[in-house]
Amino acid sequence: MILRILATYLLAQLFLGSCANAAESVPDHVFTHGGIDRTYKLHVPENLADNAPLLLVLHGMSMSSEWTYGRGFNELADQHGFVVAYPQSLEKTIYLTDFLGLRSLAWIEVTEMVRWNAENEDDRYDGVSDVDFLSQLAMQLQQKYRLNPDKTFVAGFSNGGYMSYTLMCQAGDTFRGAGVVAGLMDGIVVDSCAPTGPKPLIHLHGTADSMVPIEGDPPTPAAHDSVKYFAKLNNATQEETVKVSENTTAYIYRPEGEGAEARFYRIEGFIHYWPGTPYLGKSKGKQMEDNSGINATDLIWELFSQY
């Protein structure tokens, strides 16, 4: 069963990665970190004001920054005046033992695949820390474009969503809040989570997601439980349930006094994808129906814009 789930996950991620060409190809910028040239795509609106916000958007496993570039944040950045960066991860080894719950045993390699080191286990990946890379990249962009260091956010899909949770827990002095789509909070990260102050959080997840199941898999908590975890840290004790569309229910946790909001959007029957953007099917030009009734990009920035 575990082997079948792993094979299905890898194949699905490869298919999602093949859809990256939906966005027009744009040049990469280079940021040297730890002696390695890392790349990212960037969108800077014209006539950007000083002290503007910064958003990093992280792709999923086997995917690319070109895919995230097409999620619609550039248009919002032009409207609302913020900078968007789309970092690219490196290839890393996938270990079957991780999926068997034997993470301490580094054997049975499956393949090399582009992914974020959301577990922050640098020793397994030649000392390459994605937490440090993304933090340093954010600070370099803050300085170069005179951006507001207190308004730097991160959003991510799938493995990028896992990474977004990790940045909240381990780089909270750099990242103000997170938007997670179809990702979870890694069980290792939960045990060592130490966010710096309240962190606005929005998490969107489909109940039909077979790649990253909404209910998690111990020690990885369920999606809603992760949001509740941050709601407690944010002093967000006022809970409201809102039916936002036929298939989507929002659970909103608002703070009393000082704090930050946390939101969970449960999408009935929705698959492993980004709500509100076209899903390219196996046939060229074919699209699968988006039954979510929401737009993840709009909702993520709507929350961030309040902070």
C-alpha positions in Angstrom: 0.0 0.0 0.0 2.7 2.5 1.0 4.7 1.7 -2.2 1.5 2.3 -4.3 0.9 5.6 -2.6 4.5 6.7 -3.1 4.4 5.8 -6.8 1.1 7.6 -7.3 2.5 10.7 -5.5 5.6 10.8 -7.6 3.8 10.3 -10.9 1.2 12.9 -10.0 3.9 15.4 -9.1 5.7 14.7 -12.4 2.4 15.4 -14.2 1.9 18.6 -12.3 5.4 19.6 -13.2 4.7 19.0 -16.9 2.0 21.7 -16.7 4.6 24.4 -15.9 4.6 25.7 -19.4 1.2 27.3 -18.9 3.1 30.5 -17.9 5.1 32.4 -20.5 8.8 31.7 -20.0 10.6 34.5 -18.1 14.3 34.9 -17.3 15.8 33.7 -14.0 17.7 35.8 -11.5 20.7 34.3 -9.7 21.4 34.4 -6.0 24.5 32.7 -4.8 24.0 30.9 -1.5 26.5 28.6 0.2 28.7 28.7 -3.0 25.8 27.5 -5.1 24.1 29.6 -7.8 20.4 29.4 -6.9 17.7 30.9 -9.3 14.4 32.7 -8.8 11.9 34.6 -11.0 10.9 38.1 -9.9 8.1 40.5 -10.6 8.5 44.1 -9.6 5.7 46.5 -10.4 6.5 49.8 -12.1 6.7 52.9 -9.8 6.9 50.7 -6.7 6.7 52.7 -3.5 9.3 52.4 -0.8 8.6 50.2 2.1 6.4 47.9 0.0 5.6 44.2 1.0 7.4 41.2 -0.3 5.9 37.8 -1.1 7.8 34.6 -1.9 5.8 31.8 -3.7 7.2 28.2 -3.5 6.5 25.5 -6.0 5.7 21.8 -5.2 7.8 18.7 -5.6 9.1 18.1 -9.1 7.7 21.5 -10.2 9.4 24.8 -11.1 9.3 28.5 -10.4 7.7 28.9 -13.8 4.6 27.1 -12.6 4.2 29.3 -9.5 4.8 32.4 -11.7 1.5 31.6 -13.4 -0.7 31.6 -10.3 -1.9 35.2 -10.7 0.2 37.0 -8.0 1.8 39.3 -10.6 -1.5 40.9 -11.5 -2.2 41.5 -7.8 1.2 42.9 -7.2 0.6 45.5 -10.0 -2.7 46.5 -8.4 -1.6 46.6 -4.8 2.1 47.5 -5.0 4.2 44.6 -3.7 7.1 42.5 -5.0 6.8 38.8 -5.8 9.7 36.3 -6.0 9.5 32.7 -7.2 12.5 30.7 -5.9 13.6 27.4 -7.5 14.5 24.5 -5.3 17.3 22.0 -6.0 17.2 18.3 -6.8 17.3 16.1 -3.6 17.2 12.4 -3.0 13.8 10.9 -2.1 14.1 8.1 0.5 11.6 5.3 0.6 12.3 5.0 4.3 10.7 8.4 4.9 7.4 7.1 3.6 7.8 4.0 5.8 8.1 6.1 8.9 11.8 5.2 9.3 13.3 8.6 8.6 16.4 7.9 10.7 17.5 5.1 8.3 18.9 6.8 5.2 18.6 3.9 2.8 16.6 2.7 -0.2 16.9 5.8 -2.4 14.1 6.2 -4.8 15.1 9.0 -7.2 16.5 12.5 -7.4 13.8 15.1 -7.5 13.3 18.8 -7.2 12.0 19.5 -3.8 12.3 21.8 -0.7 14.0 20.6 2.4 11.0 21.3 4.6 12.3 19.0 7.3 15.5 21.2 7.5 17.6 18.1 7.7 20.7 19.8 6.2 23.1 16.9 6.8 21.1 14.7 4.4 21.5 17.2 1.6 25.2 18.2 1.6 24.5 20.9 4.2 22.1 22.8 1.9 19.6 24.7 4.0 16.5 25.9 2.2 15.4 27.8 5.4 18.6 29.8 5.2 18.5 30.2 1.4 15.0 31.6 1.4 15.6 33.8 4.4 18.8 35.2 2.9 17.1 35.8 -0.5 14.2 37.6 1.2 16.6 39.9 3.1 18.6 40.6 -0.1 15.4 41.6 -1.9 14.3 43.7 1.0 17.5 45.7 0.8 17.7 46.0 -3.0 14.2 47.2 -3.5 13.8 49.0 -0.1 11.0 46.7 1.0 9.4 46.5 4.4 11.1 43.8 6.5 7.9 43.5 8.7 5.8 42.7 5.6 7.5 39.7 4.1 5.3 36.8 3.5 5.5 33.3 2.0 3.0 31.1 0.1 3.5 27.6 -1.2 1.8 24.6 -2.9 2.2 21.0 -1.8 5.9 20.5 -0.8 6.1 24.4 -1.0 3.3 24.5 1.6 5.3 22.2 3.9 8.2 24.6 3.4 6.0 27.6 4.2 5.1 26.1 7.6 8.7 25.4 8.3 9.6 29.0 7.6 6.9 30.1 10.1 8.4 27.9 12.7 12.1 28.4 12.1 12.5 31.7 10.3 9.7 33.7 11.9 12.0 36.7 12.3 12.0 37.1 8.5 8.6 35.9 7.4 5.5 37.6 8.8 2.8 35.1 7.6 2.1 32.1 5.4 -0.3 30.9 2.8 -0.5 27.1 2.3 -2.3 25.3 -0.5 -2.5 21.5 -0.4 0.5 21.2 2.0 0.9 20.1 5.6 3.1 20.8 8.6 5.9 18.2 8.8 5.8 16.2 12.0 9.5 16.9 12.8 8.8 20.6 12.4 5.9 20.5 14.8 8.1 19.3 17.6 10.6 22.2 17.1 8.3 25.0 16.1 9.2 28.3 17.6 7.5 31.2 15.7 8.4 34.7 16.6 5.2 36.5 17.5 1.7 36.0 16.0 1.7 34.8 12.3 -1.2 35.3 10.0 -1.9 32.0 8.3 -4.3 30.8 5.6 -4.5 27.1 4.6 -6.6 25.8 1.7 -7.0 22.0 1.2 -9.3 19.6 -0.8 -10.9 16.6 0.8 -10.2 14.5 -2.4 -6.5 15.3 -2.3 -4.9 11.8 -2.5 -1.3 13.2 -2.8 -1.3 15.1 0.5 -4.4 13.8 2.4 -6.2 16.5 4.3 -6.2 14.4 7.5 -2.4 14.1 7.6 -0.5 11.0 8.7 1.0 10.9 12.2 3.3 12.4 13.2 2.2 14.9 10.5 -1.0 16.6 11.8 -4.2 17.1 9.8 -4.5 20.4 7.9 -7.2 21.8 10.2 -5.2 20.9 13.3 -2.2 22.8 12.0 -4.3 25.9 11.6 -5.7 25.5 15.1 -2.1 25.2 16.3 -1.2 28.6 14.9 -4.6 30.1 15.9 -3.7 29.3 19.5 -0.2 30.8 19.1 -1.9 33.9 17.5 -4.3 34.3 20.4 -7.1 33.8 17.9 -9.8 32.4 20.1 -12.9 33.7 18.3 -14.0 31.0 15.8 -16.4 31.6 12.9 -17.6 29.1 10.3 -18.5 30.5 6.9 -19.9 28.7 3.9 -18.1 30.6 1.1 -19.3 28.5 -1.8 -21.2 25.3 -2.5 -18.2 23.2 -1.8 -16.0 25.3 0.4 -16.3 26.1 4.1 -14.0 28.6 5.8 -13.0 28.2 9.5 -11.8 31.7 10.6 -10.0 32.3 13.9 -9.8 35.9 14.9 -7.7 37.3 17.7 -8.9 39.1 20.8 -6.7 42.2 21.0 -3.1 41.7 19.9 -2.6 38.7 17.7 -3.1 37.5 14.1 -5.9 35.7 12.2 -5.7 32.1 11.1 -8.0 30.6 8.4 -8.7 27.1 7.1 -10.6 26.5 3.9 -12.0 23.0 3.5 -12.9 22.2 -0.1 -15.2 19.2 -0.6 -14.3 17.0 -3.4 -11.3 19.1 -4.5 -8.1 17.5 -5.7 -4.4 18.2 -5.3 -4.2 21.6 -7.1 -4.4 25.4 -6.7 -8.0 26.6 -6.5 -9.0 29.2 -9.0 -6.4 28.6 -11.7 -6.8 26.4 -14.8 -5.9 22.8 -14.4 -4.5 21.4 -17.7 -5.6 17.8 -18.3 -3.8 15.0 -20.2 -5.3 16.1 -23.5 -3.8 19.3 -24.9 -6.0 22.2 -24.1 -8.4 20.2 -21.9 -9.3 21.6 -18.5 -10.7 19.9 -15.5 -13.6 21.5 -13.6 -12.7 23.6 -10.6 -15.5 23.0 -8.1 -14.0 25.0 -5.3 -15.8 28.3 -6.0 -12.8 30.3 -4.7 -9.5 31.7 -5.8 -6.6 30.8 -3.6 -4.4 33.6 -4.9 -6.9 36.3 -4.1 -7.7 34.9 -0.6 -4.0 34.6 0.3 -3.2 38.2 -0.6 -6.5 39.5 1.0 -5.3 38.1 4.3 -1.7 39.3 4.0 -2.8 42.8 3.0 -4.3 43.3 6.5 -0.8 43.0 8.1 
